[in-house]
Amino acid sequence: MTQLSMRKVTLRLSDGTCFHGTSFGYEQPVAGEVVFNTAMMGYPESLTDPSYAGQLMALTYPLVGNYGVPAFSMEADGLATFMESDRIYASAIIVSDYSERYSHWNAHESLAEWLKREHIPGITGIDTRALTKCLREHGVMMGQIIFDDEPDNLPEATYEGVNFVDEVSCKEVITYRQEGLENPKKVVLLDCGVKHNIIRCLVRRGVEVIRVPWDYDFNQLEFDGLFLSNGPGDPNTCDIAVQHIRKFIEAEMPKQESRPLMGICMGNQLLGKAAGATVYKLKYGHRSHNQPVRMVGTERCFITTQNHGYAVDTETLMPGWEPYFVNMNDGSNEGIRHTSKPWFSAQFHPEACAGPVDTEFLFDDFIALLK
């Protein structure tokens, strides 16, 4: 176990508010959008979720690191065994109390060792309750992690208007399928920063997944269904993807049996934009494992995992589209669907990992629609 640094650091928010703590990760100043996550566990999965690109992630649960980190291994198909991508995508992690000693059957190293190996700063000793109250009152803000003994080394970063999807999406077409399957249904996965568990959930249901870059014109391919993934940042920077989705919708609309489409998180927002809706930024977003959502038109409620800062304004949807799910805390949109075509989306993460799996049935619904 490595010795902790104990170098003094300051988290400075863009409104001038400062929080003081000590370093336990990689020792390098960093800047980014400060967001909070209320989950009680799952820091390996959250840190490797590409949707956190460009963000300083504050965990509200006070004790972090007590179960260590599993080995970062990759399977033969290129998917991470225990993580959600090939590396850490969050710019930093901020906690109240880092547990230097860890214990878990699957632990391979400490959180601090992992952060240092991947060059990701970590701060402990921060009053994350006060930080969260500050962000809830003001809304998400840009922040800087500054080492007190290097006060002039001030990092700079921007979040608004940056196309983080382009930074995290794959750069070439990648195919996944179970060995031995003959003539499986083909699903194009538009990669906006996909979590690996989305791919796992599709592959284990017996389909061939064709993963394409976010700006790839998938309409030129032969496939049976379209899947829109999660991803980081502002969906308004992804107009090329929206145009390709709209092209798919317009081509399928006249058909008696249209090919199905499903979206998750960023995929919900891109589908909403393709359906004519506007997307707006939430005050502080939804990042947790305990967000309650209701299926519109029913009394069915689900506890969901979420990680997003934007939402679809369903009042601006074109005719033929309607809300599918609604957030029971703030009434914001949690999914849309077409009234007659096999097209739907969820703002939350049905694949969870980490988190509840109440809504994984949505993958089954999508697979059942494939012809």
Long-range contacts (C-beta under 8 A, 24 or more apart in sequence): 1-100, 1-101, 1-110, 1-113, 2-110, 2-112, 2-113, 2-116, 4-98, 4-100, 4-112, 7-147, 7-148, 7-149, 8-147, 8-148, 8-149, 9-121, 9-123, 9-145, 9-146, 9-147, 9-148, 10-145, 10-146, 10-148, 11-56, 11-94, 11-123, 11-126, 11-131, 11-143, 11-144, 11-145, 11-146, 12-143, 12-144, 12-146, 13-134, 13-141, 13-142, 13-143, 14-141, 14-142, 14-143, 15-138, 15-141, 17-134, 19-126, 19-127, 19-130, 19-131, 20-125, 20-126, 20-148, 21-94, 21-123, 21-124, 21-125, 21-126, 22-123, 22-124, 22-125, 23-121, 23-122, 23-123, 23-124, 23-147, 24-98, 24-100, 24-111, 24-112, 24-115, 24-122, 24-123, 24-124, 25-92, 25-93, 25-112, 25-115, 25-116, 25-120, 25-121, 25-122, 25-123, 26-115, 26-116, 26-118, 26-119, 26-120, 26-121, 26-122, 27-121, 27-147, 28-119, 28-121, 29-121, 29-144, 29-145, 29-146, 29-147, 29-150, 29-153, 29-154, 29-155, 30-56, 30-91, 30-92, 30-121, 30-144, 30-145, 30-155, 30-157, 31-56, 31-91, 31-142, 31-143, 31-144, 31-145, 31-155, 31-156, 31-157, 32-56, 32-91, 32-92, 32-142, 32-143, 32-157, 32-159, 33-140, 33-141, 33-142, 33-143, 33-159, 34-58, 34-94, 34-131, 34-135, 34-140, 34-141, 34-142, 34-143, 35-135, 35-140, 35-284, 35-285, 35-287, 35-309, 36-60, 36-128, 36-131, 36-132, 36-135, 36-284, 36-287, 37-287, 37-288, 37-307, 38-132, 38-287, 38-288, 38-289, 38-290, 39-287, 39-288, 39-289, 39-290, 39-305, 39-354, 39-355, 40-289, 41-67, 41-289, 41-354, 42-289, 42-353, 42-354, 42-355, 43-93, 43-111, 44-69, 44-70, 44-82, 44-83, 45-83, 45-84, 45-353, 45-354, 46-90, 46-307, 46-354, 47-88, 47-89, 47-90, 47-93, 47-120, 48-80, 48-83, 48-84, 48-85, 48-86, 48-87, 48-88, 48-89, 49-84, 49-85, 49-89, 49-90, 49-195, 49-230, 49-307, 50-84, 50-85, 50-89, 50-168, 50-193, 50-194, 50-195, 50-230, 50-231, 50-232, 51-89, 51-193, 51-195, 51-230, 51-231, 51-232, 51-265, 51-266, 51-307, 51-308, 52-89, 52-90, 52-91, 52-232, 52-307, 53-89, 53-90, 53-91, 53-164, 53-167, 53-168, 53-193, 53-232, 53-233, 54-91, 54-157, 54-159, 54-162, 54-164, 54-232, 54-233, 55-90, 55-91, 55-159, 55-232, 56-90, 56-91, 56-92, 56-93, 56-94, 56-143, 56-145, 57-90, 57-92, 57-93, 57-94, 57-287, 58-93, 58-94, 58-95, 58-126, 58-128, 58-131, 58-132, 58-135, 59-93, 59-94, 59-95, 59-96, 59-128, 60-128, 60-129, 60-132, 62-95, 62-96, 62-97, 62-128, 63-96, 63-97, 63-99, 64-93, 64-95, 64-96, 64-97, 64-98, 64-99, 64-111, 65-95, 65-98, 65-99, 65-100, 65-102, 65-110, 65-111, 65-112, 66-99, 66-101, 66-102, 66-103, 67-102, 67-103, 67-104, 67-107, 68-102, 68-103, 68-104, 68-107, 68-108, 68-109, 68-110, 68-111, 69-107, 69-108, 69-109, 69-110, 69-111, 69-113, 69-114, 70-106, 70-107, 70-108, 71-106, 71-108, 71-109, 72-108, 72-114, 77-176, 77-203, 78-174, 78-176, 79-176, 79-196, 79-199, 79-200, 80-196, 82-106, 83-196, 84-195, 84-196, 84-197, 84-353, 85-168, 85-195, 85-196, 87-118, 88-114, 88-115, 88-118, 88-120, 89-168, 89-193, 89-232, 90-120, 91-120, 91-121, 91-157, 92-120, 92-121, 92-122, 92-123, 92-145, 93-120, 93-121, 93-122, 93-123, 94-122, 94-123, 94-126, 94-128, 94-131, 95-122, 95-123, 95-124, 95-126, 95-128, 96-124, 96-125, 96-126, 96-127, 96-128, 96-129, 97-124, 97-125, 98-122, 98-124, 121-145, 135-284, 136-283, 136-284, 139-283, 139-284, 140-283, 140-284, 140-285, 140-309, 159-233, 160-234, 161-234, 161-237, 162-233, 162-234, 162-237, 163-233, 163-234, 163-237, 163-238, 164-193, 164-231, 164-232, 164-233, 164-237, 165-192, 165-193, 165-214, 165-231, 165-232, 165-233, 165-237, 165-238, 165-241, 165-266, 166-214, 166-215, 166-237, 167-232, 168-192, 168-193, 168-231, 168-232, 169-193, 169-213, 169-214, 169-215, 169-231, 170-211, 170-212, 170-213, 171-213, 172-213, 173-210, 173-211, 173-212, 173-213, 173-216, 174-210, 174-211, 175-208, 175-209, 175-210, 175-211, 176-202, 176-203, 176-208, 176-209, 176-211, 177-203, 177-207, 177-208, 177-209, 178-203, 178-204, 178-206, 181-206, 181-208, 184-208, 185-224, 185-225, 185-367, 185-370, 186-210, 186-222, 186-223, 186-224, 186-225, 187-223, 187-224, 187-225, 187-226, 187-227, 187-370, 188-212, 188-218, 188-221, 188-223, 188-225, 188-226, 188-227, 189-227, 189-229, 190-214, 190-216, 190-218, 190-226, 190-227, 190-228, 190-229, 190-241, 190-244, 190-245, 190-267, 190-270, 191-229, 192-228, 192-229, 192-230, 192-231, 192-238, 192-241, 192-266, 192-267, 192-270, 193-229, 193-230, 193-231, 193-232, 193-266, 194-229, 194-230, 194-231, 195-229, 195-230, 195-349, 195-351, 195-353, 197-351, 197-352, 197-353, 198-227, 198-229, 198-230, 198-264, 198-351, 200-351, 201-350, 201-351, 201-360, 201-363, 202-227, 202-363, 202-367, 205-363, 205-364, 205-367, 206-367, 207-367, 207-370, 214-238, 214-240, 214-241, 215-240, 215-241, 215-244, 216-244, 217-244, 217-247, 218-244, 218-248, 219-244, 219-247, 219-248, 219-251, 223-259, 224-259, 224-370, 224-371, 225-259, 225-260, 225-261, 225-262, 225-366, 225-369, 225-370, 226-259, 226-260, 226-261, 226-262, 227-261, 227-262, 227-263, 227-264, 227-267, 227-366, 228-261, 228-262, 228-263, 228-264, 228-266, 228-267, 228-268, 228-270, 228-271, 228-345, 229-263, 229-264, 229-265, 229-266, 229-267, 230-264, 230-265, 230-266, 230-267, 230-307, 230-308, 230-349, 231-265, 231-266, 231-267, 232-266, 234-281, 234-310, 235-266, 235-269, 235-270, 235-273, 235-279, 235-310, 236-273, 236-279, 238-266, 238-270, 241-270, 242-270, 242-273, 242-274, 245-270, 245-271, 245-274, 246-274, 249-274, 249-275, 249-343, 252-341, 253-341, 257-371, 258-341, 258-342, 258-343, 259-342, 259-371, 260-342, 260-343, 260-366, 260-369, 260-370, 261-342, 261-343, 261-344, 261-345, 262-343, 262-344, 262-345, 262-346, 262-362, 262-363, 262-366, 263-344, 263-345, 263-346, 264-345, 264-346, 264-348, 264-349, 264-350, 264-351, 265-306, 265-307, 265-308, 265-346, 265-347, 265-348, 265-349, 266-308, 267-345, 268-312, 268-333, 268-334, 268-335, 268-336, 268-345, 268-346, 268-347, 269-308, 269-310, 269-311, 269-312, 269-347, 271-336, 271-343, 271-345, 272-312, 272-314, 272-317, 272-333, 272-336, 272-345, 275-317, 275-318, 275-321, 275-336, 275-338, 276-316, 276-317, 276-318, 276-321, 277-312, 277-313, 277-314, 277-316, 277-317, 277-318, 277-321, 277-336, 278-312, 278-313, 278-316, 279-310, 279-311, 279-312, 279-313, 280-310, 280-311, 280-313, 281-309, 281-310, 282-308, 282-309, 282-310, 282-311, 282-332, 284-309, 285-309, 285-310, 286-327, 286-332, 286-347, 286-348, 289-352, 289-354, 289-355, 289-356, 291-327, 291-329, 291-348, 292-327, 292-328, 292-329, 293-325, 293-326, 293-327, 293-328, 293-334, 293-335, 293-348, 294-325, 294-326, 294-328, 295-324, 295-325, 296-322, 296-323, 296-324, 296-325, 296-326, 301-328, 302-356, 302-358, 302-359, 303-356, 303-358, 304-334, 304-348, 304-349, 304-350, 304-352, 304-355, 304-356, 304-358, 304-359, 305-348, 305-349, 305-352, 305-353, 305-354, 305-355, 305-356, 306-347, 306-348, 306-349, 307-349, 308-347, 311-347, 312-336, 312-347, 342-369
